[in-house]
Amino acid sequence: MTTTVSTRPISVEDVGSWDDEADVVVVGYGHAGVSAALGALEVTPDVLVLERGGGSEGTCGGILYLGGGTPMQHAMGWEDSADNMATFLRASLGPSVDEAKLQAYCQGSVDHFSWLVACGVPLISGPDAVGSPLMEPGEDGFIDVGAQEYAGGGLLWTGGEQAYPFDELVPPVPRGHILRDPNENQDLLFEGAVLRRLSRAVDASTARIRYNMAVEHLIVDDAGAVVGLAARCSGDTVHIRARRGVVLGTGGFIYNDDMLAAHNPALLGAGKLGHGGQDGVGIRMAQSVGADAIHMDTSDLTLIMYPPLSFARGLLVNSLGQRYINEDTYFGRIGAETLRQGGAAYLLLDEDIFVESSWRRPAWASDSLAVLESEIGLPPRSLESTVAYYNQFAEKGADPLFNKRPKYIQPLRPSYAVIDLRNETSARQLNPNVAAVDYALGGFTLGGLRTTADSEVLDVSSRVIRGLYAAGRATSGLAVHGYCSGISLGDGTFFGRRAGQAAGRLGAAR
């Protein structure tokens, strides 16, 4: 999908009359937008939310990345600190993580947990929070959000905290928080669960929500401050005044192929994670009034190598037949490294490791590595050399190249199977006649508007654009060159709330 509509700003002098107005106007009703509305309501009762679609999208999972010693962590026997959380995130999400945002998020994570609970998000603590943290999507099973192993827990490993190199920085602690409510079907506490609960809090408030509002232009005064916006509604143009501030919670640009081609062409060949409304319109509107957009070439690209997690005992190789990462790490990290390797990935398993899976079936199988090299199109002797070197140390429970954990190290023996983890684009580059391959790589954009820790939008000269705030994937948030599952929900809700609060505090009616 490509957006070609003009987003040029409108001068307030060209607005004859206002069709609606509020102290704070929030654009977008996703996680950032709903949190911005709730944050603004802490300051003023006069909040208006504009949503282009028919309602709140629920395409995101129900994991929140929180830490620093949350009640759920304490209840499950895990000790964490804001400093350790920051050390891990600085390494896993960087380089170039915004230090002010990182410190604000880690230091405020426990309070944010309490705020979410107060808003109706069922993050439990106490005797009901029991069980062992699992590595997403499950230690040895398949993704099943209603599975019994999820029923008693509440924490997941969602960023490779327990894998090299992060396990050497600080003591590994799980920070992926899963919602729990004994009175609700567990399936309903995953996809879109956080958004549904926060939306209920907005619905019960004084805030108003208007749907079918396609916002396309910011309205500015003669000093360049944002004082409103223009939207299309059923073919008509609607002018809406924001007395104190506008908050953009409009999402990223994974569904705008023109923007991807300009900033992140590697994503054009990957599966798109998200919804069609993530077309970058909010970023473009802000840029039209001078906003700075940064890290536009970054993304989260996930390679689903498992379930089952026993596949981590196999070897992940690139188009040269060489290993390039520890197979037991977070699969978002694997996806990013796979992209840097050119997007081609093959998972080599043996008879002891392979488990029949509806997710991944072998594309090739043989007792001979040389035969596999020929059939796949890998360089001669490449797999043979890779396996020989790996087995030499695996016999001793070691992995000197990538430091895979001993529990996932075992020598590989015939018979072998290879699972094709290429996406269709990389597969066709190697072989134009290849049949369509299921998307193994799927991603979304991480770059966006540059904002302060209070979610104020900055211009290209690092000055605050008065009256304009943003949060969520429309901004360059905590995740820059890395990712952890749940960080988007954590980042979007945390800085969304801050955006609403800051907009509400901006001042008296203008």
N, C-alpha and C positions, 0 to 999 in steps of 0.2 A: 504494500500500500504506500502511495506517495502523496504527500500534502503539497499542493501548489498554491493554496489560497494566500493572498497578501495578508501580512500581519503588521503593516505599517501603523504607527501610532496616530491617534486623532487628537487634535488640539481641543481643549475644553471650550475655546471660543467658537468652535464649529458645532457644538452640541446645543441645539435649541432648547431642549427640555430633558429632564430625567424621567425615565419610565419606572425606575425603582431606586432605592438607596438603603444603605445600612452603614453602621459604624465600620464594620469589618466585612469584606466580601471575600469569600473563599472560592477558588475555581478548582473543581475536581473533588469528587467524593470518594476517593480511595483512602488508604491508610493515612497518608500525610494530610489530606484535606479534612477528613473527619476529626483527626487529632487537632488540626488548626482550629476548627470550629469549636471544639471543646476548650482549647486553650483560650480562645478569644472570649468565650462565655465566662471565664474566670474574671474577666475585666469589664465586659459590657454585655448586656442582654440582647443587644441589637446586632445580630449576626445573620448574614445571608450566604447560603451555599448554592453555587451554580454547577450543575452536572449536565454534561452533553448527552450521555446515554440515558438508559431507562432506570438506572439505579446504581447501587454500589457494585463494583466488580469484585468477584471473589476468586481470582485466579491464583492468589498467593497462598502458600501453605500456612499452617497455624503454628509456626515456630518463631519464638522471639529470642534473639540473642541478648541475654542480660547476664550480669555478673557482679563481682565486687562483694559478694556475700549476701545474696538475696535470701528471703525466708525459705524459698524452696531448696536452695543449695544447703542451707543450714539443716533443714529438716531431713535431707538425704545424706547428711554427714560429710559434706564437702566444705572445705575452708577455702575461701577466695578473698582477694583484695582488689581494690580499684587499680592499684599499681601493677599487680600481676596481670590483670585483665588488659591494661593499657600496653604492657610489654608484649603480650601475645598479639593483640590486634595491630600494633604498630608493625610487627614483623609480617603478619599474615595478610594484611590489607594493603601494605605498601609495596614499593616506596612511595613517597609524596603524600602520606596521610596528613590531613590537616590537624596539627597538634592541638589547636584550641578546641576544635570539635571533639577530638579524641578524649582530651581531658574532661571536657564537659560531660560527655556521654558516660565515661567510666566512673567518674566521681558521682554522677547523678543516677546511676543505673538502679541502685536499691530504691531510691525515692520514686523512680519511674515505675518500678515493679508495683509499688504501693498505689501509685496513681492509676495504673491500668486496672488493678483490682477494684479500686474505688469507682471506676467507670463501668464495672460489670464484667471485666475480663477474668474468667475463672482460673487464675494462676494460684494453685493451692499450696499450702504449707501445713506443717503439723503431721499428725499420725497418718493421714491419707497419702502423703507424699513418700512412698516407699518404692523399693525396687532398685535395680541397677541401671545406670545410664547406658544407652545403646548407641552404637554408631549408626547414624542414618544410612540406610533405611532399616537396618535390623542386623543383629550379629550374624546369624546364619540362615535367615529366612528371606522372604520376599516382602516387598512393600505391601503393607496391609494396615491401614490406619485403624482398623477395627480389631486388629489382632490382640490376643490376650496379653502379649508382652508389653503393650502400651498402656494397659488398663491401670496399673498401679504406680507407674513411674512418674515422669514429669521432666526429666532431663535427658538430653541427647548430646553426643559428641557431634558437632556440626561444623568443625573447622580444621580438623586434623590436629587438635591440641595434643593428642597422645602419640602422635607420629613425628618422626624426624622431619625437619630440624627443630620444631617447636617444643618438643618434649625436653630439650636441653636448655631452653631459655628460662622457664618457670615451671613449677609443678603443674602437671596437666590437670585441668578441672573442666568438667562439662558445663556449658553455658546455654545450650539450646533448650529453652523452656517450652514445654508443650502444655496446652490448656487441659484442665481436668474438671469435669462436672458429673457427679454420679447420677444426676437427674436428666442427663441429655445423652443421646446416642453419640458414641465416641467418633463415628464417621463425620458428624456435624461439627466436631471440634478440630478439624484440620483445615481443609480448603475454605478460605474466607472467614474463618471463625473469629479472628480478632476484629476484623472489619464489621462483622454482623453485630458483635457485642457493643462496639463503640458507636455504631449507627443507632442502636437502641437508645443510648444515652443522649444523642443529639435529638432523636425523635421526641424524647420526653422533655426537651428543653424549650427555650423561647426562640431558638434559631429557626429560620425558615429555609426550605430547600426548594429550588426551582429546577425542574428537569427540562430536557430538550433545549438546553442553552449552550450553543456552540460559540464560546468566547474566542474572538479572533483579533481584537485590537485593545490596547491599553489607551486610556485617555489621560493626557498630561496637561499640566498648567504651564504658564509661560516660564516658570523656573525649572521645568523638567520633572517636577514631582508627579507621581501617579495619583490621580484623583478619581479614577473610575475605569470602566471598560465597556466595550461594545460587543454584543453577541447577536447571533442569528437565532431566531426562535420562530419556527413554522414559516420561514421565508421572510420574516420581518426583522428589521434591525432594532435592537433594544439597547438603550443607553442606561447604565447603572452607575450610580455615584457611590464611591467609597469614602466616607467622611474621614476615616482614620487610616485605612490601609487595605491593600489587596494582597492576598496570599495565593500563590500558584502551587497547586498540588496536582499538576497535569501529567506527570509521568515522563518516561524517557522517550527514545525515538527509534526503538527496534522495528517499528512498523512503517518507518519512513525510509524507503530505499534510496531516495536522493540524498538524504542526510547521511545514511550509512555509506554510500559511495564516496561522499566527500570526506567523512571523518573516520570510518571504521569499515572499510570494504571487506575485510575478512569475515564479517558477520553476514554478508550477503549469501554465503553458502552454508550457513548453519540454520538449524531449526530456531524458530522464534518462540521465546518464553514470555508470555504476557498476553495482552489483549490488543485489539486493533486500535483502541484509542490512544495508544502510546506512539503518537506520530510527531512528537517534538514541537507541537504548536506553542506550548507555554514557553519553551526555551526561545523559540523564534520571536515571540511577542516581546519578551524581555530584552533580547538582543536588539530589537528595533528601537529601544529607548536607551541603548548604550550599555546594556549588561554584558559582563564578561562571562564566557562559557569556557570551561577548562576540562582537561582530561577527556576530550570528546572521542579519543581513539581507544578508550579503555572499555572493558566489558567483563561480565561474568560468563564464562563458557564452561558448561558442565559436560563431562563425559561420563555417562552412566556405565561404568565397567562392571558393576554388580548391582543387584543381588544375583546369587548368594555371595556373602562376603568371603567365603572360602576361595572365590576366584582371585582374591588378593595374593594367594599363594602361587599364582601363575606369573608369567613375565609379560609385561607390556612393552612392545617394541614399535619403532617407527618404520618409515619406508626404507631404511638402511638395515633393518633387522637388529637394531641396537636398542637396549633399554635406555630410558631417559628420565625416570622418576621412580620413587619407591611406591610400589603398587598398593600399599596399605594406607595411603594418605587420603585426605578429603577429595572427593571426586570433582569438586570445583577447581581445586588446584591441579588435578590431573588434566582437566579440560583446557585450562589456560596454557599449560606446558605443551599439550598436544597441539594447540594452535600454533605455538611458537615453533614446533617441529614440522609444521606444514599441514597439519590436519589429518594425517594418515596415522592410524593406530591399529595394532593387531594384538590380541591377547592370546598368548600361547599357554595351553593347559596340557596336563597329561591325564591318564586314565584315573589316577587317584584323586585328582582335584576336580575334574569335570563333574558337574551335576546337571541333569537335564533341566533346562529352564525355558519357560515360554517367552522370556525376555530376549535371550540371546541363544542362537543355535549356531553350531560350528559351520563355517564356510568351507573349511578344508580339514582333512584328517589323514594321517599317515603314520606308519612306524618310522619313517625316514625324514629327518630334518632337511636333507638335501632335496627330497621330493617336494616338501612344503615350500622351500625357497623358490623352486622352479615354478610351481603352480601359482604362488602368490605374486611372483615377480620381484622377489627380493634379491639382493646381490648374492652370488655364489659364496658358500661357506659362512655367510653372515649369521644365520640362526645357529649353525653348528658352533661357531666361535662364542656367541653370546651364551648359549646353554652350557658349553664346556667350562667357561670361566665362572658362571654362576654356580654350577654344581660343585666346582672345586671348593668353594667356600661354604656352600649350603650344607655340605657334609658335616661341617663344623658348627652349623647354626649361625653363620655370619654372612653379612652382605656389605663388604667394604665399599662398594660403589655408591649405594643409595641408602644404606642403614635401615632396611626394612626390619621390622620387629621380629624377633626369633620365632614367635608363634605363627608367623606367616612364611617362614623359610623352610623349604624342603626341596631336595633335588628333584628334577624332572626326568622321568623315564618314559620310553615308548610304552604304549601308543600315545600319539600327540593329537591335539585338536586345536584349531585356530579360529577364534571368533573375530569377525570383521567389524571393527569399530569406527570405520571411516564414515564421514557423511557423504552424501551423494556427489557433491562437487569434487572433493578430494579423490574420491574413487574414480570419477570419470577423467580426471586429469591424468591418472596413471593408466587407465584403460577406457577409452571412449566407448567401448562396447559393453561395459559392465551394466548389469541389471540394476534398477533402482535399489538403493540401500536404505533401510530405516535410519532416520536421523539419530545418530548416537551423540552428536554434539548439538547442544541447544543453549542459547544464551540471550542476554539482554544487555542494554547499554548501561554504563556506570557514570559516564561524563555528563556534565550539565552546568547549570548556573553556579557561579562562585558566590558563596554566601558566608556571612559571619556565623559565629556560634549562636547568635540570636536570630539566625535565619534572615537577616537583612541581605538583599541582593546588592552586589557590588558592581560598579561599572569597570571599564577597562583601565581606569586610572586608580582603581582601588577605593573609590569613593562610594558611600552608601547612596543608592537611589531612593530618595525619600518616598515613602508610601508603598514600597514594593518589597514583598517577602516571598520566600519559596522554601519548599521542603520536599523530601522524597526523591524519586528518580529524576525529577526535573532539575535537580541540583547535582553537583559533584559532592557526594556525601562522604561517609567514612570509608567505604570500600573504593579503592582506586585501582591498584594492580593485583588485587586478590579479593577473596570473598569467603564468607562463612554463612551457611544457611541460617536464616533468621536475622541477619544484620540489616536487611532492608526493612523489615517490620520494626525492628528496634530503632533504627536510624529515622525512618519515616514518622513513626509515632512520637519519638522524643523531640526531634527538631520541628515536627509539625505543630506540636503543642507550643513550643517556644515561638514559632512564627505567629501563631494566633495571639499569644500573650503580648508579644512585642507590637503587633499591629494594633491591638486594642489599647495599648498604652501610649500610642503615638501622640495623642493630644486631643484637645477639644475639637468640635466640628469645625471643618475648614470652610 
